[in-house]
Amino acid sequence: MLQRVIHLLLCLLTLPGLAQKAQVPPNIIIILADDLGWSELGCYSTRNDRFNETPNLDQLAAGGMRFTQAYATAPVCTPTRIALMTGQHPARVGITDYLDAKDEKFLSPDYVTLNEQLKNWGYHTGLVGKWHLTGDYGKRRGEPAKHGWNEVICSETGYIANGDYFHPYFFMPEVAARSEGEYLTDRLNQEAVDFIKRNATKPFFLYLSHYAVHTKLAGWPDKVAKYRQKPGAGPKQNNPELAAMLESIDDGVGQIVQTLKELSLSDNTLILFTSDNGGELNVTSNAPLRGGKSELYEGGIREPFIAHWPKGIKPGQVSDAVINTLDIYPTLLELAGVKPAKEQPLDGISIVPILKGRSAPRTRTLYWHYPLPKPHFLGGRSAGAIRSGNFKLIEYFDKEQVELFNLAEDGSEQTDLSEKLPAKRTQLLTQLREWRKTLD
């Protein structure tokens, strides 16, 4: 609490006149979808006949900033969530693949997580939903309770494979239903709304981490039936089950926005919406992007990313700045006026200047490291990748193969330039390998 008081005094002293009110850091809500492809939202669709219905997310984007070149730090869930919670590249942490029930790995409580940083500066913190930063469910050494959350609500206590969306939930059997025939996404939405209402009089950080739209797909039956009647419905592109699940996520966004309005919290609440990796090609298409979950093509790592904050972000903005999940940690610390922990260097950058309308860095370099200790069920290959400016190189580890693409001219990654541009290939390959050495 003392830190919070000092922080507010510092905010006051930085203003031109002491008579002005101190700038109060925003409430923060992160809404993370699971396995949601880049083009699934209406506001990201490149098709004239939009199939999915996401009016609340589309309105959120229209009232804030929509990013067109936002990336997950990995093509699968656990390492991207590592980046979100620690601000460090998963290769630095040492967890570069999803964790299953047989894994002994877990996110050590020694790391200072984003919620712990914010909690130390006066935020009340809550996790609603998926954690998946441990495979060690029996010993529970990496469970969220070990990472300083004020509240942990409806978060798995067992392995979450194959999806489970109707009560009783096999990966959290201790959770009692609040309504008959309860649907998990609806339950998480309601818990998020209740969290906001409980904590309306103090700064809060809410991490609403959905299990949807992870397979096995299972939408609310009435919604699924609606989408099955729509023209163009199919098993992959325009999947009715996925569309129904996404609509339930969207419903929750609408409920959260309405709750913030009723409590007069809208203006100074920052809402971020994104996903942990691209959509599964078994059940959807990420077109026009190539590939999907478990692959380092754009379809596996490029994500929707929406930032909405009426007090700090002008409405109607679209940014082509290249950003990454890693950037969320330093961005939120800056907005909250929190100094990063010295013992934990951050691998991302703050995008506060971008959110406030200033120019983004001209050339940004991003890295991915995805060695596969076990075969991925979707067939992804062990590889690393680098994007520098408009060029992206993928280096495969299972055999000597390199691919090079110019994303400005070939966003669908159809033309391999590695033989035509040997100097660029050598430059990026060397840079990627040197980066790996710095992380040991």
C-alpha positions as CSV (number, residue, x, y, z in Angstrom):
1,M,0.0,0.0,0.0
2,L,2.9,2.4,0.8
3,Q,4.2,1.8,-2.7
4,R,0.8,2.8,-4.1
5,V,0.7,6.0,-2.1
6,I,4.2,6.9,-3.2
7,H,3.3,6.1,-6.9
8,L,0.3,8.4,-6.7
9,L,2.4,11.2,-5.2
10,L,4.9,10.9,-8.0
11,C,2.1,11.1,-10.6
12,L,0.9,14.3,-8.9
13,L,4.4,15.9,-8.9
14,T,4.9,15.3,-12.6
15,L,1.9,17.5,-13.5
16,P,2.3,21.1,-14.5
17,G,0.2,22.3,-11.5
18,L,-0.3,20.7,-8.1
19,A,-4.0,21.8,-8.3
20,Q,-4.5,19.3,-11.1
21,K,-5.7,15.8,-10.2
22,A,-3.2,13.0,-10.2
23,Q,-3.3,10.8,-13.2
24,V,-4.8,7.5,-12.1
25,P,-3.4,4.4,-13.8
26,P,-6.1,2.5,-15.7
27,N,-7.9,-0.6,-14.7
28,I,-6.7,-3.4,-16.9
29,I,-8.5,-6.3,-18.5
30,I,-6.8,-8.9,-20.8
31,I,-9.2,-11.2,-22.7
32,L,-7.3,-14.1,-24.2
33,A,-8.9,-16.5,-26.6
34,D,-7.4,-20.0,-27.2
35,D,-6.5,-21.1,-30.7
36,L,-8.2,-18.2,-32.4
37,G,-7.1,-17.5,-35.9
38,W,-6.1,-14.0,-37.2
39,S,-9.1,-13.7,-39.6
40,E,-11.9,-15.1,-37.5
41,L,-13.2,-11.8,-36.1
42,G,-15.5,-9.7,-38.3
43,C,-13.2,-6.7,-38.1
44,Y,-10.3,-8.9,-39.4
45,S,-12.2,-10.8,-42.1
46,T,-11.0,-10.3,-45.6
47,R,-14.1,-11.8,-47.1
48,N,-17.2,-9.9,-48.3
49,D,-19.5,-12.6,-46.9
50,R,-18.5,-12.5,-43.2
51,F,-19.7,-15.7,-41.6
52,N,-18.7,-15.3,-37.9
53,E,-20.7,-12.7,-35.9
54,T,-18.5,-10.7,-33.5
55,P,-20.4,-7.4,-33.1
56,N,-19.0,-6.6,-29.6
57,L,-15.4,-7.2,-30.5
58,D,-15.9,-5.3,-33.8
59,Q,-17.2,-2.3,-31.8
60,L,-14.4,-2.6,-29.3
61,A,-11.9,-2.3,-32.2
62,A,-13.8,0.6,-33.8
63,G,-13.6,2.4,-30.5
64,G,-9.9,1.9,-30.1
65,M,-6.9,0.5,-32.0
66,R,-6.8,-2.7,-34.1
67,F,-3.4,-4.1,-34.9
68,T,-2.9,-5.9,-38.3
69,Q,0.6,-7.3,-37.6
70,A,0.4,-8.6,-34.0
71,Y,2.2,-11.9,-33.2
72,A,2.0,-14.7,-30.6
73,T,5.4,-15.6,-29.2
74,A,4.9,-19.2,-30.1
75,P,2.6,-21.3,-32.4
76,V,1.2,-23.2,-29.3
77,C,-0.4,-22.1,-26.1
78,T,1.9,-22.6,-23.1
79,P,5.0,-20.7,-24.4
80,T,2.9,-17.7,-25.5
81,R,1.3,-17.6,-22.0
82,I,4.8,-17.8,-20.5
83,A,5.7,-14.6,-22.5
84,L,2.5,-12.9,-21.4
85,M,3.1,-13.6,-17.7
86,T,6.9,-13.2,-17.5
87,G,7.7,-10.7,-20.2
88,Q,10.5,-13.1,-21.2
89,H,10.8,-15.2,-24.4
90,P,9.8,-18.8,-23.6
91,A,13.2,-19.9,-25.0
92,R,14.8,-17.9,-22.1
93,V,12.5,-19.5,-19.6
94,G,13.1,-22.9,-21.0
95,I,9.5,-23.9,-21.9
96,T,9.0,-23.8,-25.7
97,D,6.2,-26.3,-26.2
98,Y,2.8,-26.9,-24.7
99,L,2.8,-28.8,-21.4
100,D,0.9,-32.1,-21.2
101,A,0.0,-34.3,-18.3
102,K,3.3,-36.1,-18.4
103,D,5.5,-33.0,-18.3
104,E,7.4,-32.2,-15.1
105,K,8.0,-28.7,-16.3
106,F,6.2,-25.7,-14.8
107,L,6.5,-21.9,-14.5
108,S,8.6,-21.5,-11.4
109,P,7.2,-19.2,-8.7
110,D,10.7,-17.5,-8.8
111,Y,9.5,-15.6,-11.8
112,V,7.9,-12.2,-11.1
113,T,4.6,-12.5,-13.0
114,L,2.7,-9.6,-14.5
115,N,0.0,-9.9,-11.9
116,E,2.5,-9.9,-9.1
117,Q,4.1,-6.7,-10.4
118,L,0.7,-5.0,-10.6
119,K,-0.4,-6.4,-7.2
120,N,2.7,-4.9,-5.5
121,W,1.6,-1.5,-6.8
122,G,-2.0,-1.7,-5.5
123,Y,-3.9,-3.6,-8.1
124,H,-6.3,-6.3,-7.1
125,T,-5.6,-9.1,-9.4
126,G,-7.8,-11.9,-10.7
127,L,-7.4,-14.9,-13.0
128,V,-10.6,-16.3,-14.5
129,G,-10.0,-19.4,-16.7
130,K,-7.1,-21.1,-18.3
131,W,-3.6,-21.1,-16.8
132,H,-1.8,-24.0,-18.5
133,L,1.7,-23.0,-17.2
134,T,2.3,-26.4,-15.5
135,G,2.2,-30.0,-16.6
136,D,2.9,-30.9,-13.0
137,Y,-0.7,-31.1,-11.8
138,G,0.0,-33.8,-9.2
139,K,2.6,-31.7,-7.3
140,R,1.0,-28.4,-8.2
141,R,4.3,-26.6,-8.1
142,G,3.3,-24.2,-10.9
143,E,-0.3,-23.6,-10.1
144,P,-1.6,-20.0,-10.3
145,A,-2.0,-19.8,-6.5
146,K,1.8,-20.0,-6.3
147,H,2.1,-16.9,-8.4
148,G,0.4,-14.3,-6.2
149,W,-3.0,-13.9,-7.6
150,N,-5.6,-12.3,-5.3
151,E,-8.3,-14.4,-6.9
152,V,-8.2,-17.6,-9.0
153,I,-11.5,-18.5,-10.4
154,C,-12.5,-21.5,-12.6
155,S,-8.9,-22.4,-13.5
156,E,-8.0,-26.0,-14.3
157,T,-6.6,-28.3,-11.7
158,G,-6.1,-31.1,-14.2
159,Y,-4.9,-31.5,-17.8
160,I,-7.1,-29.8,-20.3
161,A,-6.7,-31.8,-23.4
162,N,-9.6,-32.4,-25.8
163,G,-11.8,-29.6,-24.5
164,D,-14.6,-29.6,-22.0
165,Y,-17.3,-27.0,-22.3
166,F,-20.4,-28.3,-20.4
167,H,-20.6,-28.9,-16.7
168,P,-19.3,-31.1,-15.0
169,Y,-15.8,-30.1,-16.2
170,F,-13.3,-33.0,-16.1
171,F,-10.3,-30.7,-15.6
172,M,-11.8,-28.9,-12.7
173,P,-14.2,-31.3,-11.0
174,E,-14.4,-29.3,-7.8
175,V,-16.2,-26.4,-9.6
176,A,-20.0,-26.5,-8.9
177,A,-22.4,-25.3,-11.6
178,R,-24.2,-22.0,-11.1
179,S,-27.0,-22.9,-13.5
180,E,-28.5,-26.1,-15.0
181,G,-26.7,-27.2,-18.2
182,E,-24.0,-24.6,-17.6
183,Y,-21.7,-23.7,-20.5
184,L,-18.1,-22.9,-19.6
185,T,-17.6,-19.8,-21.7
186,D,-20.8,-18.3,-20.3
187,R,-19.6,-19.2,-16.8
188,L,-16.3,-17.5,-17.3
189,N,-18.0,-14.4,-18.7
190,Q,-20.2,-14.2,-15.6
191,E,-17.3,-14.6,-13.2
192,A,-15.5,-11.8,-15.0
193,V,-18.4,-9.5,-14.6
194,D,-18.8,-10.4,-11.0
195,F,-15.0,-9.7,-10.4
196,I,-15.4,-6.2,-11.9
197,K,-18.4,-5.5,-9.7
198,R,-16.6,-6.7,-6.5
199,N,-13.6,-4.6,-7.2
200,A,-15.1,-1.5,-8.8
201,T,-13.8,0.9,-6.1
202,K,-10.1,0.0,-6.4
203,P,-7.6,-0.5,-9.3
204,F,-8.0,-4.0,-10.7
205,F,-6.2,-6.3,-13.2
206,L,-8.5,-9.0,-14.7
207,Y,-7.1,-11.8,-16.8
208,L,-10.0,-13.5,-18.5
209,S,-8.4,-16.5,-20.2
210,H,-10.9,-18.5,-22.2
211,Y,-10.6,-22.2,-23.0
212,A,-12.5,-21.6,-26.2
213,V,-12.1,-22.0,-29.1
214,H,-9.7,-25.0,-28.4
215,T,-10.8,-28.3,-29.8
216,K,-12.7,-30.5,-29.3
217,L,-15.2,-27.8,-30.5
218,A,-18.5,-27.6,-28.7
219,G,-20.7,-24.5,-29.1
220,W,-24.0,-23.7,-27.4
221,P,-26.5,-25.8,-29.4
222,D,-28.9,-22.9,-30.3
223,K,-26.0,-20.9,-31.6
224,V,-24.6,-23.9,-33.6
225,A,-27.9,-24.5,-35.2
226,K,-28.1,-20.8,-36.3
227,Y,-24.7,-21.0,-38.0
228,R,-25.5,-24.3,-39.7
229,Q,-28.3,-22.6,-41.5
230,K,-26.1,-19.9,-42.9
231,P,-24.8,-20.0,-46.5
232,G,-21.3,-21.3,-46.8
233,A,-21.2,-23.3,-43.6
234,G,-18.5,-26.0,-43.7
235,P,-16.3,-28.3,-41.7
236,K,-13.3,-25.9,-41.8
237,Q,-13.8,-22.5,-43.2
238,N,-17.0,-21.1,-41.8
239,N,-17.2,-23.8,-39.1
240,P,-20.6,-23.5,-37.2
241,E,-19.2,-25.0,-34.0
242,L,-16.3,-22.6,-33.9
243,A,-18.5,-19.6,-34.9
244,A,-20.9,-20.5,-32.0
245,M,-18.0,-20.7,-29.6
246,L,-16.6,-17.4,-30.8
247,E,-20.0,-15.7,-30.4
248,S,-20.1,-16.8,-26.8
249,I,-16.7,-15.1,-26.2
250,D,-18.1,-12.0,-28.0
251,D,-21.2,-12.0,-25.8
252,G,-18.9,-11.8,-22.8
253,V,-17.1,-8.9,-24.2
254,G,-20.4,-7.1,-24.5
255,Q,-21.3,-8.0,-20.9
256,I,-18.0,-6.6,-19.7
257,V,-18.3,-3.4,-21.6
258,Q,-21.8,-2.9,-20.4
259,T,-20.8,-3.5,-16.8
260,L,-18.0,-1.0,-17.0
261,K,-20.4,1.6,-18.3
262,E,-22.9,0.9,-15.5
263,L,-20.1,1.4,-13.0
264,S,-18.7,4.5,-14.7
265,L,-15.4,2.7,-15.2
266,S,-15.3,2.7,-19.0
267,D,-13.1,5.7,-19.6
268,N,-10.2,4.6,-17.6
269,T,-10.2,0.8,-18.2
270,L,-7.9,-0.6,-20.8
271,I,-9.1,-3.8,-22.5
272,L,-6.7,-5.9,-24.6
273,F,-8.0,-8.8,-26.7
274,T,-5.8,-11.3,-28.4
275,S,-5.1,-15.0,-28.8
276,D,-2.3,-17.4,-27.9
277,N,-1.7,-18.9,-31.4
278,G,-3.4,-19.5,-34.7
279,G,-6.4,-21.7,-35.5
280,E,-6.2,-25.4,-35.9
281,L,-6.3,-26.4,-39.5
282,N,-8.4,-29.5,-38.7
283,V,-11.3,-27.2,-37.9
284,T,-10.8,-23.9,-39.5
285,S,-8.9,-21.9,-42.2
286,N,-6.5,-19.1,-41.5
287,A,-6.7,-17.8,-45.1
288,P,-5.3,-15.7,-46.5
289,L,-2.4,-16.6,-44.2
290,R,-0.6,-19.9,-44.6
291,G,-0.6,-22.6,-42.0
292,G,-2.0,-22.8,-38.5
293,K,-1.4,-23.9,-35.0
294,S,2.0,-25.6,-34.4
295,E,3.5,-24.0,-37.5
296,L,5.7,-20.9,-37.8
297,Y,4.0,-19.7,-40.9
298,E,1.9,-16.6,-40.4
299,G,-1.3,-18.6,-39.8
300,G,0.2,-20.2,-36.8
301,I,1.5,-17.0,-35.1
302,R,-0.2,-13.9,-36.4
303,E,-3.1,-12.9,-34.1
304,P,-5.9,-10.4,-33.8
305,F,-5.0,-7.8,-31.2
306,I,-7.4,-5.0,-30.1
307,A,-6.7,-2.3,-27.6
308,H,-9.5,-0.2,-26.2
309,W,-9.1,2.6,-23.6
310,P,-11.3,5.7,-24.1
311,K,-9.1,7.9,-21.9
312,G,-5.9,7.0,-23.6
313,I,-6.5,5.7,-27.1
314,K,-8.3,7.6,-29.9
315,P,-11.1,5.6,-31.6
316,G,-11.0,4.2,-35.1
317,Q,-7.3,3.6,-35.4
318,V,-5.7,0.7,-37.3
319,S,-2.0,0.1,-36.8
320,D,0.4,-1.9,-38.9
321,A,3.1,-1.8,-36.2
322,V,4.8,-5.2,-35.7
323,I,4.1,-6.2,-32.1
324,N,4.3,-9.3,-30.0
325,T,2.8,-10.9,-26.9
326,L,6.1,-10.1,-25.1
327,D,5.2,-6.4,-25.4
328,I,2.1,-6.6,-23.1
329,Y,4.2,-6.9,-19.9
330,P,6.3,-3.8,-20.3
331,T,3.4,-1.9,-21.8
332,L,1.2,-2.5,-18.8
333,L,4.0,-1.7,-16.3
334,E,4.5,1.6,-18.0
335,L,0.8,2.5,-18.0
336,A,0.6,1.6,-14.3
337,G,3.8,3.5,-13.5
338,V,5.5,0.3,-12.2
339,K,9.2,-0.2,-12.5
340,P,10.3,-3.6,-13.9
341,A,12.0,-6.1,-11.5
342,K,15.8,-5.7,-12.0
343,E,16.4,-9.4,-11.7
344,Q,14.0,-10.2,-14.7
345,P,15.1,-8.6,-18.0
346,L,12.2,-8.1,-20.4
347,D,12.4,-9.2,-24.0
348,G,9.6,-7.0,-25.4
349,I,9.1,-3.3,-25.7
350,S,6.4,-1.0,-24.4
351,I,3.9,0.0,-27.1
352,V,2.5,2.9,-25.1
353,P,3.8,5.4,-27.7
354,I,1.9,3.4,-30.4
355,L,-1.3,3.4,-28.4
356,K,-1.0,7.1,-27.9
357,G,-0.7,7.7,-31.7
358,R,3.0,8.2,-32.0
359,S,5.0,6.4,-34.7
360,A,6.2,2.8,-34.3
361,P,9.8,1.7,-34.7
362,R,10.6,1.5,-38.4
363,T,12.3,-1.9,-38.3
364,R,11.4,-4.5,-35.6
365,T,13.1,-7.8,-35.2
366,L,11.1,-10.7,-33.7
367,Y,12.3,-14.3,-33.0
368,W,10.6,-17.6,-32.5
369,H,12.1,-20.8,-31.1
370,Y,10.1,-24.0,-31.4
371,P,12.1,-27.2,-31.0
372,L,9.8,-30.2,-30.6
373,P,10.8,-32.7,-27.9
374,K,7.7,-34.7,-28.8
375,P,5.8,-34.9,-32.1
376,H,2.9,-32.4,-32.3
377,F,-0.5,-33.9,-33.0
378,L,-1.1,-31.3,-35.7
379,G,2.1,-32.2,-37.5
380,G,4.1,-29.0,-36.8
381,R,7.8,-29.1,-37.5
382,S,10.7,-28.3,-35.2
383,A,11.9,-24.9,-36.3
384,G,13.0,-21.4,-35.5
385,A,12.1,-18.1,-37.2
386,I,13.0,-14.5,-37.4
387,R,11.2,-11.5,-38.8
388,S,13.2,-8.3,-39.5
389,G,11.5,-5.5,-41.3
390,N,9.4,-7.2,-44.0
391,F,11.6,-10.3,-44.4
392,K,10.9,-13.5,-42.5
393,L,13.1,-16.6,-42.4
394,I,12.2,-20.0,-41.1
395,E,15.0,-22.5,-40.2
396,Y,13.9,-26.1,-39.8
397,F,15.7,-28.3,-37.3
398,D,14.5,-31.7,-38.4
399,K,16.5,-31.3,-41.7
400,E,18.6,-28.7,-43.3
401,Q,16.0,-26.4,-44.8
402,V,15.5,-22.6,-44.8
403,E,12.6,-20.6,-46.2
404,L,12.7,-16.8,-46.8
405,F,9.6,-14.6,-47.5
406,N,9.0,-11.0,-48.2
407,L,5.8,-10.4,-46.2
408,A,5.1,-7.0,-47.7
409,E,4.8,-8.5,-51.1
410,D,3.8,-12.1,-50.2
411,G,1.7,-12.1,-47.0
412,S,0.5,-15.6,-47.8
413,E,4.2,-16.9,-47.9
414,Q,3.8,-18.7,-51.2
415,T,7.2,-17.7,-52.8
416,D,10.4,-18.9,-51.1
417,L,13.2,-16.4,-51.8
418,S,16.0,-18.2,-50.1
419,E,17.7,-19.1,-53.4
420,K,17.0,-15.7,-55.1
421,L,18.3,-13.6,-52.2
422,P,21.3,-15.5,-50.7
423,A,22.7,-12.5,-48.9
424,K,19.5,-11.8,-47.1
425,R,19.2,-15.5,-46.3
426,T,22.7,-15.5,-44.8
427,Q,22.1,-12.3,-42.9
428,L,18.9,-13.4,-41.2
429,L,20.1,-17.0,-40.6
430,T,23.2,-15.7,-38.9
431,Q,21.2,-13.3,-36.8
432,L,18.7,-16.0,-35.7
433,R,21.5,-18.3,-34.7
434,E,23.3,-15.6,-32.8
435,W,20.1,-14.8,-30.9
436,R,19.8,-18.4,-29.8
437,K,23.3,-18.3,-28.5
438,T,22.5,-15.3,-26.3
439,L,19.8,-17.3,-24.7
440,D,22.0,-20.4,-24.3
